[in-house]
Amino acid sequence: MRSSYCLFLFLVTFTVKAQLSPTKVTDYITVSLPSDFRPMNEQEINSKYVYTRRPMALYTDYGVTVDFGINRGNNQWAQGDLNILKDFYKANISSLYDEVSFTKDAIETINGREFAVFEFVAIVKPEEDAITNESALRTYSYIQYTIVNNQTLVFTLSSPYQHMRKWKDLAPQIMQSVSIKKNFK
């Protein structure tokens, strides 16, 4: 009995469970994010990301290691083209990395809207002739795409691979909370 109680206290004390809080990202988009997430500042955005179109929103954790972002795609798609969009973006994701291992590749309905959903681990290997002795960079990502008014909206959560165990459970909860108003502009 005593050992069961000690085990219970240990599990309660050391189990990390993020509290998700509804976050109004824009007038048209809300999502539940961990309570320790905050909007990234300009310096953080510029040091971590290169972009042609500024993201609609970027949030990060207190250590600036796990990021959640929302962006509009550059291409226009018809509302009925989600399957084609899914294949297009899967090929695009695969071409960005040296290795990609998909654990999810699906179309899901979230809050009444269809999304193309990908969950994967990606590896970028160092250049063979690199001066530094760096190891491969491994990341865990959960990305979903939807078409709204012929625009692609992209929702991304990414973390270093070593944090994947925590985020593998939280990422779907976060992404399932995405809500886009019907009058989105």
C-alpha positions in Angstrom: 0.0 0.0 0.0 2.7 2.4 1.0 4.7 1.7 -2.2 1.6 2.3 -4.3 1.1 5.6 -2.6 4.7 6.6 -3.2 4.5 5.7 -6.8 1.3 7.7 -7.2 3.0 10.8 -5.6 6.0 10.4 -7.9 3.8 10.2 -11.0 1.7 13.2 -10.0 4.8 15.2 -9.1 6.9 14.5 -12.2 4.3 14.1 -14.9 4.4 17.1 -17.2 1.0 18.1 -18.4 0.7 21.4 -20.2 -2.3 23.5 -19.6 -3.9 24.6 -22.8 -5.4 28.0 -23.0 -7.7 29.3 -25.8 -5.7 31.9 -27.7 -7.3 34.4 -30.1 -4.6 34.5 -32.9 -6.6 36.8 -35.3 -10.2 38.0 -35.4 -11.0 34.8 -37.3 -8.7 32.1 -35.8 -8.5 30.7 -32.3 -6.4 27.8 -31.0 -5.6 26.4 -27.6 -1.9 26.7 -26.8 0.1 25.7 -23.8 -0.1 28.4 -21.2 3.6 29.1 -21.3 3.6 29.9 -25.0 3.9 33.5 -26.0 4.2 35.5 -29.3 7.7 35.5 -30.7 9.4 38.8 -30.9 11.0 40.2 -34.0 14.5 39.2 -33.1 13.5 35.6 -32.4 11.6 35.4 -35.6 14.4 36.8 -37.7 17.0 34.5 -36.1 15.0 31.3 -36.6 13.0 31.8 -39.8 13.5 32.9 -43.4 10.3 33.7 -45.1 8.9 35.4 -48.3 5.6 36.1 -46.7 5.5 37.1 -43.0 3.7 34.5 -40.9 0.3 35.5 -39.6 1.4 34.4 -36.1 4.4 32.7 -34.4 4.3 31.5 -30.8 7.1 29.8 -28.8 7.7 28.2 -25.4 9.7 29.8 -22.6 12.9 28.2 -23.9 12.3 29.3 -27.5 12.7 25.6 -28.6 9.1 24.6 -29.5 7.2 26.8 -32.0 3.7 27.1 -33.2 2.9 29.1 -36.3 0.2 30.0 -38.7 0.8 31.2 -42.3 -0.9 31.6 -45.6 0.4 29.7 -48.5 1.4 31.4 -51.8 -0.7 29.2 -54.0 -4.5 29.4 -54.6 -6.5 26.2 -54.5 -10.2 25.4 -55.2 -12.2 24.3 -52.1 -12.5 20.8 -53.5 -8.7 20.3 -54.1 -7.7 19.2 -50.6 -6.5 15.8 -51.8 -4.3 17.3 -54.5 -3.0 19.9 -52.0 -2.2 17.1 -49.6 -0.1 15.2 -52.2 1.6 18.4 -53.3 2.6 19.4 -49.7 3.7 15.9 -48.8 6.1 15.9 -51.8 7.2 19.4 -50.8 7.9 18.4 -47.2 9.9 15.3 -48.4 12.0 17.5 -50.7 13.0 19.9 -47.8 14.8 17.3 -45.7 17.4 14.5 -46.2 15.1 12.0 -44.6 11.4 12.2 -43.5 9.5 9.5 -41.6 5.7 10.2 -41.7 3.6 8.9 -38.8 0.5 10.6 -40.0 -0.7 11.4 -43.5 -4.4 12.0 -43.5 -7.4 14.2 -44.2 -9.3 15.0 -40.9 -12.3 17.1 -40.1 -11.6 19.6 -37.3 -14.3 21.9 -36.1 -16.3 21.4 -39.3 -13.4 22.1 -41.6 -11.3 19.6 -43.6 -7.5 19.6 -43.1 -4.6 17.7 -44.7 -2.6 16.6 -41.7 1.0 15.4 -41.5 3.0 14.3 -38.5 6.7 13.4 -39.1 10.3 13.3 -38.0 12.7 14.9 -40.3 16.5 14.7 -40.5 18.9 17.3 -42.0 22.4 15.8 -42.4 25.4 18.1 -42.2 27.3 18.7 -45.5 30.1 16.2 -46.1 32.6 19.0 -46.7 31.5 21.1 -43.7 34.3 22.6 -41.6 32.4 22.0 -38.3 31.7 18.6 -36.9 28.0 18.9 -36.5 25.6 16.0 -36.1 22.3 15.6 -38.0 19.5 17.9 -37.0 16.3 15.9 -36.2 12.9 17.6 -35.7 9.4 16.5 -34.8 6.7 18.4 -36.7 2.9 18.3 -36.9 1.5 20.3 -39.8 -2.0 20.8 -41.1 -3.3 22.6 -44.1 -6.8 23.8 -45.0 -8.3 25.8 -47.9 -10.3 28.9 -47.0 -11.5 31.3 -49.7 -9.1 29.6 -52.2 -6.2 30.4 -49.8 -4.1 27.8 -48.0 -3.8 28.2 -44.3 -0.8 26.3 -42.7 -0.7 25.4 -39.0 2.7 24.1 -37.8 4.1 22.9 -34.5 7.7 21.9 -34.4 10.1 20.8 -31.7 13.6 19.3 -31.4 13.4 15.5 -31.7 14.5 15.0 -28.1 11.2 16.7 -26.9 9.0 14.6 -29.2 7.7 12.4 -26.4 6.0 15.3 -24.7 4.7 17.0 -27.9 3.5 13.8 -29.7 0.5 13.8 -27.3 0.0 17.6 -27.1 0.4 18.4 -30.8 -2.9 16.7 -31.8 -4.7 18.3 -29.0 -3.5 21.7 -30.1 -4.3 21.1 -33.7 -7.7 19.7 -33.0 -8.5 23.0 -31.2 -8.0 25.1 -34.3 -11.2 27.1 -35.1 -11.6 29.3 -38.1 -14.6 31.5 -38.4 -16.8 31.1 -41.5 -16.3 34.8 -42.4 -12.5 34.5 -42.6 -10.8 37.2 -44.7 
